[in-house]
């Protein structure tokens, strides 16, 4: 187990929900970043079209252990 962590910021988007956008961000990040241990939601934004939210965006910070 590493005692040093690195944190990166990732933005996910979805046409369903902010939670789905966060899940997509983690899923995509895990393809190139191994050992993801946690996330912190930074912000949730969206695009509005004709009075409805059409795109949900969630910015998260992803933490993972640094091997040494």
Secondary structure as GFF3:
##gff-version 3
##sequence-region A 1 68
A	DSSP	beta_strand	5	14	.	.	.	ID=ss1
A	DSSP	alpha_helix	18	29	.	.	.	ID=ss2
A	DSSP	beta_strand	36	49	.	.	.	ID=ss3
A	DSSP	beta_strand	52	65	.	.	.	ID=ss4
###
